[in-house]
Amino acid sequence: MKEIRKLKLALTSSCTLRCNHCNIDKNSGLELDFKKAAAGADLLLSSPGQFKRLEIYGGEPFLKFDLVKEISSYARKKAKEKDKRLSLSIATNATVLDEEKIEWIRDNRINVSVSFSGSPESHNYNRIFPDGRGSYRAVSKNINKLLKKIPPEYAVCLYCVDGGFAGNMEKDFNLILEKGFRIINVECVSGRGWSGKNYNDFEIAMVKMADAIQGRISAGDFIYFEPFIELFRNRRKYFSPCPVTGDMEIYPDGKIGFYPYPFIDYQNIKNKVSAGDWKRGLKLKYIRCEYGGKECKKCLKSYYFLEKLYDGAYAYSIRTRIIERLFFDILKERAVPGVKRYISKLREIIDMTYE
């Protein structure tokens, strides 16, 4: 079997928000029970390779806090038994974070990724409560509590960009840093419609963000795009063309598929996109295939077929190109004292992330 570097567990369909870009049925009551989640962790940890990342998300995973704790404990135990270095990450919208959950995150050294868009106008553009209210105020308040209790190395800002507010990204970026985040993952909304101007604004903003990150290094203010972690470990391009390697997820119904179908039209296409299930594992097609060549392109073309993925996918390609260029530009200057410290800190983050 090929190496699986990352696997997502879509723990629940339930959520406190009704984000405009997310098509998950929040009222379906689907939940990935412990048995199915454990099977996913076993699949990840049984594959070749030492570094493994298990991501728990939803819906809102902290609505199922007891299950989150049970899965996390199981995965850590299994990783130790198999001598794997495990990065355990939980993605949250932060609306239900309280002192108990924050203390658990801190005490168990959990990597927590918070969906946050910097400015109230950008955040509330998409991330709204069922009654239509924006969630910025509640999320911002809980982020403040979180970042007072945990080291910045364990916190990632999931900055999810909609084409409609791409022109606001420079302001958002600065506010994200003011909030206290030092690791940022830029994500791109699909299916909402990106115009040519949106793409242009997005690329300009990404370049400015990259320049700002590089410019702060000499002052000792170290900011990282989250993909730097995998880029540094691999010293090659971050994204493998094969979704088995880094885009696999187990949905609440126990089916295995590849990100990001739950956000598009999962209920209507779940059988077509299924790559296996929790009980039987991956289909042989995905276990036996190898990287490279025409077969990979044919596989990808047949799998990623939804039109609603195209607009966000193109924005992702812009993002990835700029992030990779910045990373390797920084690496070329590694003999410079400030850059040397920057890279040393990145090593420290990796050691904290992968226990």
N, C-alpha and C positions, 0 to 999 in steps of 0.2 A: 504493500500500500504506500502511496505517496505521502509526503509530509503535509500535515495540516497545521498551519501556524496559528490560526485564529478560528474560533467558533462562537457564534452568538446564540444565546438562549432567549427567545421571545417569551418571557415568563407569563405574561397576561395580556389580554386585550383591554382590560379595564384601565381607565385613565381619568385623571382629574381635569384634563384640558380637552379642548376640541380644536386642535391646531388645523388651520385651513389647508395645509399641504398633506395632511395625513388621512388616508382612507380606511384605516383600521376601524372595524365596527366595535366601538367602545361599549356597546350594550349587549354584545354576544355572550359575555360571561366565560370566555375561553381561558383556561389556565393550564400551563405546563406543569403537571404534577411532578413530584420529586423523582419518581421512577424514570420518567422520560428524560428529565433534566440530567440525572445521573448517567444515563446511557449516553447522552451527548458529551458529558465531561469525559467519560471513558473513551469514546471515539477520538476525541481530541488528544488525550494523553497517551493513547496507545499507538498513535502514529509516530513515524520516525521524527527525529529532531528534538533538541533539548528545550528550546524556548517555546512556550505555549501561552496564548492569550485567550481567556474565557471572558466574554462580555455578556452581562446580564442586563436586559432591557425589557421594554413592554410595547405598548401601554406604559404605565408607571409601575416599575417593579417594587417600589417601596410600599405600595398598597398591599403587597404580599410579603411583609417583612420577615415573618417566621420562615417562610419558604426560602427567601433570599439567604438567611442565616444558615439554614440547613444545607443548601446547595454549596455555599461558599466553604463551609466546614468540610464537606465531602470532597470537593475539588482539591482543597489544600492537602488533605490527608492522602488522596490518591497521587497527587503530584510528588509528594515526598516519597511514597512507596516506589514510584517509578523513576525517581531521581530526575524529575523534570523541573525546570524553572518556570513557575507559573505567574503570569500577570492576571490578577483578578480585578475586573473593572465593572462598575455598575453605572449605567446611564440613567439620569433622573431629570425630571423637569423642576425639581426642588420644591414643589408646592407643599409636599407633606413631610419635608425634613423637619425633625424636632430634635430636642436635646438627646433623647434616647438613641435615635438613629445616628446622629452625628458622633456621639461618643462611641458607638459600635464601629462606625467607619474609622475613627481615629485609632481605637484599641486594636482593631484587626488589620490595620494598614491596607485599607481598601483604596484602590484607585477609583475616584468618583468623577464622572463626566457630567457636567451640568449644562443643560440647554439654556443658553442666555445670549441675547443679541445686543447687549451693550446699552443702547439708548432706548428710552420708553417707546418712541415711535416705531423703531425697527422691531423691538420685541413684541409689542402689541399688534403689529401688522399681521402676525400669524398666530401667536400663542395666546389663545383666549379661553376663558372658562365657558362652560355650557350656556351660561346666560348672556354671553357676548362681551363680558368685561375682560379687559386686558389683564394679564397675569404679572406684569412687570413689577408692581409694588411688592406683591407677596414673594415672588422669586428673589428679588433683590435683597429683601430683608433676610431671607433664609440663607442666601449666599454669604452675607455678612457674618452670620452665626457660624456657618461651616468653615470659612476661611480663618476665623479666629481660633479654631480648634485643631485644624489639621495642617501639616506642612504643605507649602505650595507645590511640592513635587508630586503630591497625591491628587491634585485637583486639575482638571482639564475643562476649559470652556469649550463646549460644543456650539460654535458660532454658525448657525444654520442660515444661509443667505438665500433669500428669495430675490428673483430678478427685480421685483418691484421696489426694493430698497437698496439695490446694489450701489446707488449713488451716495448712500449714507455710510458706507463701510469704513471710511477713514475715521469718522467721528465715533462709530461703534467700537472700532479697534482701540482707540485711545481710552474710551470709557471702560472697556473690558480690562485694560491694564490698570486703570485707576481703581477698579473694584478689587484688584489683588491677584488676578490670574497671571501666571507666567508661562503656561502651556496652553496653546490654542489649536483646536482642530476646526478648520473651515469646511463646512459641509454645504452642499448645493441642493436646493429644492427642485424636484422634478415634477412635471405635470401641471405647472401653473402658468407656463408661457413666458419665455425669455425673448425679449426683442433684441435687435442688433445693438441698440444703445445700452441695454442692460449688460450684454456681454462686454461691450467696450468699457463701461463704468466698472464692471467687475475686474477686468484685467488691469486697468489703471490702479484701482484700489489695492489689488493683490501686490502689484509692484511696489506701491508706496509702503505697504505693510512689511514687505521683504526688506526694503531699504531701511525702514525704521528699526527693524530687528537687528540688521547688520550694523547700523549706526550706533546703537546703544551698547554694543559689545565693549568698546574701548572704555566706556564709563562704568563697566561692571554691572550693568543692568541686563541680565540675561533672559531673553524671551525665546521660546521655542515653538515652532509648529510641531504638533504631536507626531507627524510622520518622520521627524528627525530621528526618533527612537529606533524605528525599524530601518531607516536608511543607514544609521550608524552601525547597527548590528550587522547588516548585510553588505554594506559598502557597494551597493548596486541599486538599480531602480527599485523603488518601493513597491510598486504594484505588480504582482504577478499577473499574467494574462489568464491564469486558471482560477476560477472562483472556488474550486475545492480548497485551494491553499489558504485563501483569506476572506472569502465572502460567504462561507457556509453558515447556515443558521437552522435551528430547530424551532418550528412554530408551535403555538399552544396546542394544536391538534396532534402534535407528534410527528408531522411530516418534516423531512429535511429538504431545504431548498437553498437558494442563494439570494442574498440581499440585492435589491430592496423591495421585493414583491409585496410584502404586507402593506407597504405604503401606497401601492398603486391599485391593484384590482385582484387581490389574492383569492377571495371566495369564488370568483368566476373562473380562475385559471389554475387553481391549486393542483389539480391532477396533472395538468400539462407541464407544470414547472417542477413537479416533485422529483427530487434526486434520490429518494429513499425514505425511510422512516426510522423512528427511534428503536423499533424492535428488530428489524432486519438489517439496519445499517444502510450504507450507501449502495446504490445500484452498481453492478459490476462495471458498467461503462465508465464510471468515475473512479473506481478503485484501480482499474488496470491501465488507464490512459497515462501518457507521458507528455511532458511539456514540449512545446515547439511544433513547428510545421503546419501544414495545411489542415490537419485534423483539428488542431486547436481553434483555428479561425472558423472552421465549419461548425464546431461545437458552440462557440460563443455566439455566432450569428443565429443559430437555431434556438439558443436559450434566451438571449436578451432581445426579445422581439417586440416588446410593447412600445408603441409610439410615445407614450407618456414618459418614458425614460430618456428620450433623446435630448430634450432641452437641458436637463440637469447634467446629463452625461457630458455634454460639450463644455459646460461650465467647469465640471470636474477636471476635464483635460487641461483647461487653462490653469486651474489651481495647481495641479500636479506638476506641470512643466515649470511653473515659477518656484514652487517649493523645492523641487529637485535642483534647479539651477542655483538657488540660494544656498542650499546645503553644501553642494560641492564647491561653490565659491568660498564659503567659510572654511571648508576643509583644506583648501589650497593654501590658506593663510595660517595654518595651525602652528607655525613656528613663532608667530607674533604673540607676545605675552598675554594680551587680553583674549585673543582667540584661543590660546592654549588653555586658559582658565575656563573659557566657555565650553570647550570640548571636554575638559575634565569634569565639569559640572554635569554635562550630558551623560557621561559614564556613570556618574553617581545616581542620576535619575533612573538609568537603566537598571542599575543594581537594586534600587529601591522598588522599581516597578516589577521586575522579574525576580522573585524570591527563590 
